[in-house]
Amino acid sequence: MGSLRLYLITRVILALPMIFILLFLIFVVLRVMPGDPVLAMLGDKAPMAQIQEMRHQLGLDRPIYVQFFDYFLSLMRGDLGSSLIWGRRPISVEILEHFPATLELTISSMIVMLLVGVFTGAQSAYKRNSPTDYGFRTFGIVIYSIPVFWFGMILQLIFGVYLRWLPIAGRIDPFLSPRAVTGLYTIDSLLSGDILSFVSTMQHLILPSLTLGLVLSGIFTRLTRVNMLDVLRQDFIAAARARGLKESAVLYKHALKNAFIPILTMIGLQFALLLAGAVLTETTFSWPGMGSYLIERINYRDFPAIQGAVVFFALLVAAVSVAVDMIYAFLDPRIRY
């Protein structure tokens, strides 16, 4: 237990400088790149005196190191700052409004990713060097190589434009909105008994979830196959077959269970990356999540909002990574040393 505690403390300590360096780089890059948030707010034809007054009010006329020091002190107090546009709203409030949409998309994409990736990988390992194996391995390579935005647009054309089976944008139909409890429309609509909102939410989730989930399933196809091949050679698998167990039980109950530790690690990392990196999918499907929020604020040069979103993502990824390491260290004590 002592070694586990020391390992976890070390992982947390190592995550802190990573977050600080990321914050510093984002802060500096935003201020040296072309574009002025004041001009984005006031327009190019605003009087110079008004522009300078606004820059002074926002503190943008001070040296960069002074701005960074003030911002870092605010972060230590838990204050992400206020947006430069849309009424100077607190960034923490805006993140809470957009994050549930990203979380809902991430969870549904993870389900698709695991169902497809783990199944194809397990079947590929079980039927090694057969046409099924070659087919699933090719699927894993090809699907992961497809640009996610292009794949999303193809699904939009097929199922939204040509067949008209599913909506191609948004999170729910206009004039429908479940009573807010968790911010997750699927859960909120069920809690409030709003069946129409639930059906609409599920319809809007299908295409972006398939887009993101299928593209990332290629990783798990290959990862599951490699680990399953190693486990299927073990003696306890031969013993299970000798006892007369069904092949499905041998494959999924025994082999897959023992091959799941490295897969679990990748699940945690992919979950963190999905939360922070679903920008292209959200933009393609006009999904009102953190990805769309970040793109919008980059276009407006809204420095505090961009920094706040990056800090939020960094903390989220670090927390998930540490949590995965905790689970991994608990399941496999060898990695603590």
C-alpha positions, 0 to 999 in steps of 0.5 A, a space after each residue: 500500500 505504501 508503494 501505491 501511495 508513493 506512486 500516485 503522489 509522484 504521478 500527481 506531482 509530475 502532472 502539475 508542471 505539465 499543466 503550468 508549462 501548457 498554460 504558459 505556452 498558450 498564454 504567450 502564443 495567444 498574445 504574439 499571434 496576429 489578431 487583436 481582441 479589442 478590434 474584434 469587439 469594436 471593429 476596425 473603424 472604431 476610434 483609436 482613443 476608444 481602442 486604447 481605452 478598451 485595451 487599458 480596461 482589459 489590461 492588454 497594454 501591460 507587459 506580458 509577464 505582468 498579465 501572466 502573473 495576474 492571471 496565474 494568481 486568479 487561477 490559484 483563487 479558482 477564477 478563470 476570468 471573464 469573457 471579452 465578448 457576450 457581456 463579459 460572462 464568467 468563463 466558468 459559467 460558459 464552460 458549465 453550459 457547453 461541457 455537458 454536450 461534449 461529455 454526452 457525445 464522448 460517452 456515446 462515442 466511447 460506447 460505439 468505439 468499444 463495441 466495434 473495436 473490442 469485438 472486431 479485435 477479439 474475433 480477429 485474434 480468435 480467427 487468426 490468419 483467416 479471411 475474417 482476421 485479414 478483413 478486420 485488420 484492414 478495417 482497423 487500418 482504413 477506418 483510423 486513417 480516414 479524416 474524421 471531418 470527411 467521414 462525418 460529412 459522408 455520413 451526413 450526405 448519406 443518412 441526412 441528405 439522401 435518405 433523410 433518416 437522421 438530422 445532420 446538425 445540432 443537439 436536439 430539435 428546435 422548440 424541444 428542451 428537457 428540464 435541466 438537471 445534469 445538462 445531459 439531454 438523454 438523462 434529463 429527458 428520461 428524468 423528466 419523462 419527456 419522451 419526445 426530447 429523448 428520441 430527438 436527442 438520440 437521433 441527433 447523437 447517432 451520426 456524430 457518435 458513429 463518426 467519432 466512435 468508428 474512426 477511433 475503433 481502429 485503435 482498439 481493433 489492433 490493440 485488442 487483437 495483439 493482447 488477445 493473441 498473447 492471452 490465447 497462447 496461455 496454458 489456462 486457455 488450453 485448460 479452459 477448453 479441456 474442461 469443455 467450456 464453450 468457445 464464446 466463454 473461453 474467448 470473452 470470459 477468460 481471454 478477453 478479461 485477462 487481456 483487458 488491462 492494457 485495453 483499460 489504459 487506452 480506454 482512459 487515455 482515449 476518453 480524456 482525448 475525446 473530451 479535449 479533442 472532439 473539435 472537428 466532430 463538433 464543428 462538422 455537426 454544429 454540436 454545441 460543446 466545448 470544441 465549438 465553443 473553443 473555435 468560436 472564441 479563437 475566431 474572436 481572439 477571446 484570450 480569457 475564454 481560450 485560456 480558460 478552456 485550455 486550463 479546463 481541458 488540461 486539468 481534465 486530461 491530467 485527472 483522467 490520466 492519474 485515475 487510469 494510473 491508479 486503476 492500473 497500479 491497483 490491478 497490476 502492482 508490478 508497475 509501481 516499482 
